[in-house]
Amino acid sequence: MSSSFYLKDIPLDEAWRRLIQALETAGLWSPIGSEEIATENALGRVTAEPVWARLSSPGYHAAAMDGYAILAGATENASDRSPVVLSLPDQAKYVDTGDPLPDGCDSIVPIEEVEPVGPRPDGRATEAIRLRHSVAPWAHVRPMGEDMVATELVLPAGHVLRPVDLGAIAGCGHARVRVRRRPRVAVLPTGTELVQVGAETGPGQIVEYNSVVLSAQVESWGGQPTRLPIVDDNEDHIREAAAKAALEHDLVLINAGSSAGIEDYTARVVESLGQLLVHGVAVRPGHPVILGMLDRASALRQVGEAGRSLQEGARQIPVIGVPGFPVSAALTGEIFVEPLLSRWLGRAPAQPQSLQATLTRKVHSSMGDDEYVRVTVGKVGDRTIAAPLSRGAGVITSLVRADGIVLIPAGSQGVEAGESVTVQLYRTPGEIERTIVVLGSHDLTIDLMSQFLAGRGRRLASANVGSLGGLVALRREEAHLAGSHLLDPETGEYNLPYLEQYLPGVAVIVVALVDRSQGLLVDKGNPKDIRSLEDLTRTDVTFVNRQRGAGTRLLLDHNLGRLGLPSESIRGYEREEYTHLAVAAAIASGRADAGMGIQAAASALDLDFIHLADERYDLVIPKQHYTGIILAPLLELLHDAGFRDAVQALPGYGASRMGTVIAEIGGA
C-alpha cells in the first residue's frame, strides 16, 4: 500500500474500535503490570490492588487531650454548687494526648476544666482535682479503631494516591504499597527542519518543542516519557529509531510525517514493522493521525538482534503517528494517549469539568469531521461567554490562552453566534468567575495588563476582534469592556461618535488607556524606500492590511480617502492580519513589504517605522461593570505607577491620560 494516500478518513469511534481490537488481540487492553514501592514515594501513583489495614488506628483507647483520665460515673452529680473531688492517682490519673487510657477509666477531662486541690509547691504535687460539671463516658477519648480497624478496606485498586492517602496507608501499617507500573512511552520527533530547543535557527529551521509538550502530557497522565533525539526525514533512519524504541517501551509516539506528502514516512514505517490500523481520523485539528501496532520480532530484525529473547513483555506494542502541527499534536495526546494510559493504569479516563456557555461568534465546521474549537471563557453578568480563538493547527499559543474546548460533532455545519455550547474546561470554574473578558482592538498594553492583574486576583481573557467588533460584543453583553481607537473622520474625535450608533441606550464609561504612534512598518533599512502612503501604490510594493472593523484599518482608509488613493491600487490591501505583531511578522518574514501598525510592533521585530499619526486608545466599559467588583482591580491598576512606567517604556506609547474618564454616555 502506498502511503501517498490515507487508508481511510474514518470517524473517531471507528478509529478507537480498530485500536481496541488490536490491543485486545495483543493482550494489552487491560491494566499494565505492577510494582511495590515505598509508601513515601507513591504520591500520584495508582494502586494496583486494594489496601487493607494491617493495624487498627489507634491500636488502643487513646487520650485525645492533655488532662485527667477518670470514670465518668464518678462525676454524675457534679455542679457549681456541689463539685466533685477526685483523688490522685486512685480516682484520676494525669495523661498526655496520645497516652493509652488507663484501666478503670472511660473518659478524659481536659486539664483546663479542672481545679487542682492540695499543695503545689513545685507545680506538680496536686493531691486531687475538683470538677464542677459531669463528664460523659468516652469524652475526649479516641477509641481503638476510630480511624481504621485492622482488615478494613482503606483504599481500592485504581485509586490515584494523594498526600492524605499516603498517611492512611502508613498509619494502617504499610511501609510499602503496590502500584501500577508507569507505562513507558517513547516520543520520537522527526523532521529535517527541526533543531533542538535553545539552538539558533535560520531560514527553514524550526525549534522542536512538540516532544516537550507530548512528554509533559505523558508525565502528567502517569506515564514515564523518553524524549528521543530528532530524526531527519529519512525512511530508513525513522524505521531504525522506531524499532529501537519498540524494544524498550510500551507505546511509541512518532511525531510528524503522518500526512501524505512525499517526505511523510510514518505510515510506511509502521506498516513495515507491524500493522497499520488507521491513517486519517475525522477530527480537526489532528486529521492525519496514524494508529498501528509494532511487532517486536520485526523490530529485533531491524536492529540486528534477531536472536534476542522475547520472553518478557508483549510481542506487539501500539504506535501513534502524531501530526506535526503543535495544536494537532497536543489534541492527539488528549484524544488517544490519555485514555490509553488511563486504561493501562487501571483508572477511569480523565473527565474534565464542563459548563454551558454562549458562543460570541459563528463557527463554521466541516460536515464530516469532529471539530475541536479552542475558546476563552468568562462570566459577563449572568451569562458565561465563550469566545473562539485562532483555529490554526500550528498556533500553540491558542492552547496556552484557551480556557477550554468546544466539540462541534461531525454532521454539523457549525454553531451560530449566541448559541449555547458545552465547554470542556482547562481551568476551574473558580478561575472563570475571576476572569475579566476584553474584546476589541489589539494592543500590547492588554498583555501587560494581564501580567499585572495576575497578582491582583484576576485573570484577563482577550480576543482580537477589532474596535468595531468590541463595541458589538458590548452590545451583545459578551464582554466586560472593549479596547477601541476608532477615528471619526468628520470630527477628528476618537470612539465617542461611534457609541451612539453601536451601543444605543447602553450606559458606558469611556476611560483613556494610552496614546500611541501609528504608521507604516517596513523592513529594516527600508530597502524599498517607502516614505508615505503614496508609495503603497507602487507595483513593487506588497502591503499587508488589518482586518475589517479594526481601528487601524479605518485610520488607513481615512488617510487614503484624504489623499485620493483608491484601495484597489494597493497590492495586498485584501490580505488581513488580526494583530499589530502579526503584521510585523509578515514584514519581517518577507511576506510583505509594508503594513500599518504601531511603533512598538515595529520595534519588537526590529523593523523600521514611518510615523503617520498619533491616536488615543480607550477602554469602553458598560457602567454596570465599571461600578461592579469584577473590574475593581483593573481600574485600580490604571493608576498604578509601576504599570504606567511599564506602558511608557513601550516605543511610541504615552500614558499621561491613563485612567482619565473621557466621557459618560447613555443611561438615565
Secondary structure as GFF3:
##gff-version 3
##sequence-region A 1 668
A	DSSP	alpha_helix	12	25	.	.	.	ID=ss1
A	DSSP	beta_strand	34	38	.	.	.	ID=ss2
A	DSSP	three_ten_helix	39	41	.	.	.	ID=ss3
A	DSSP	beta_strand	51	52	.	.	.	ID=ss4
A	DSSP	beta_strand	62	63	.	.	.	ID=ss5
A	DSSP	beta_strand	67	70	.	.	.	ID=ss6
A	DSSP	three_ten_helix	72	75	.	.	.	ID=ss7
A	DSSP	beta_strand	84	87	.	.	.	ID=ss8
A	DSSP	beta_strand	93	95	.	.	.	ID=ss9
A	DSSP	beta_strand	107	110	.	.	.	ID=ss10
A	DSSP	three_ten_helix	111	113	.	.	.	ID=ss11
A	DSSP	beta_strand	115	117	.	.	.	ID=ss12
A	DSSP	beta_strand	128	131	.	.	.	ID=ss13
A	DSSP	beta_strand	141	142	.	.	.	ID=ss14
A	DSSP	beta_strand	153	155	.	.	.	ID=ss15
A	DSSP	alpha_helix	163	171	.	.	.	ID=ss16
A	DSSP	beta_strand	176	180	.	.	.	ID=ss17
A	DSSP	beta_strand	184	189	.	.	.	ID=ss18
A	DSSP	beta_strand	194	195	.	.	.	ID=ss19
A	DSSP	beta_strand	206	207	.	.	.	ID=ss20
A	DSSP	alpha_helix	210	220	.	.	.	ID=ss21
A	DSSP	beta_strand	224	227	.	.	.	ID=ss22
A	DSSP	alpha_helix	235	248	.	.	.	ID=ss23
A	DSSP	beta_strand	251	255	.	.	.	ID=ss24
A	DSSP	alpha_helix	266	273	.	.	.	ID=ss25
A	DSSP	beta_strand	274	279	.	.	.	ID=ss26
A	DSSP	beta_strand	283	284	.	.	.	ID=ss27
A	DSSP	beta_strand	290	295	.	.	.	ID=ss28
A	DSSP	alpha_helix	296	302	.	.	.	ID=ss29
A	DSSP	beta_strand	316	322	.	.	.	ID=ss30
A	DSSP	alpha_helix	326	332	.	.	.	ID=ss31
A	DSSP	pi_helix	333	337	.	.	.	ID=ss32
A	DSSP	alpha_helix	338	345	.	.	.	ID=ss33
A	DSSP	beta_strand	354	359	.	.	.	ID=ss34
A	DSSP	beta_strand	363	364	.	.	.	ID=ss35
A	DSSP	beta_strand	370	380	.	.	.	ID=ss36
A	DSSP	beta_strand	383	388	.	.	.	ID=ss37
A	DSSP	alpha_helix	396	401	.	.	.	ID=ss38
A	DSSP	beta_strand	404	408	.	.	.	ID=ss39
A	DSSP	beta_strand	414	415	.	.	.	ID=ss40
A	DSSP	beta_strand	420	425	.	.	.	ID=ss41
A	DSSP	alpha_helix	429	433	.	.	.	ID=ss42
A	DSSP	beta_strand	435	440	.	.	.	ID=ss43
A	DSSP	alpha_helix	444	453	.	.	.	ID=ss44
A	DSSP	three_ten_helix	454	456	.	.	.	ID=ss45
A	DSSP	beta_strand	459	464	.	.	.	ID=ss46
A	DSSP	alpha_helix	467	475	.	.	.	ID=ss47
A	DSSP	beta_strand	481	484	.	.	.	ID=ss48
A	DSSP	alpha_helix	496	502	.	.	.	ID=ss49
A	DSSP	beta_strand	508	522	.	.	.	ID=ss50
A	DSSP	three_ten_helix	533	537	.	.	.	ID=ss51
A	DSSP	beta_strand	543	546	.	.	.	ID=ss52
A	DSSP	alpha_helix	551	563	.	.	.	ID=ss53
A	DSSP	three_ten_helix	567	569	.	.	.	ID=ss54
A	DSSP	beta_strand	576	577	.	.	.	ID=ss55
A	DSSP	alpha_helix	580	588	.	.	.	ID=ss56
A	DSSP	beta_strand	594	598	.	.	.	ID=ss57
A	DSSP	alpha_helix	599	604	.	.	.	ID=ss58
A	DSSP	beta_strand	608	622	.	.	.	ID=ss59
A	DSSP	alpha_helix	623	626	.	.	.	ID=ss60
A	DSSP	alpha_helix	632	637	.	.	.	ID=ss61
A	DSSP	alpha_helix	641	648	.	.	.	ID=ss62
A	DSSP	beta_strand	653	654	.	.	.	ID=ss63
A	DSSP	beta_strand	661	665	.	.	.	ID=ss64
###
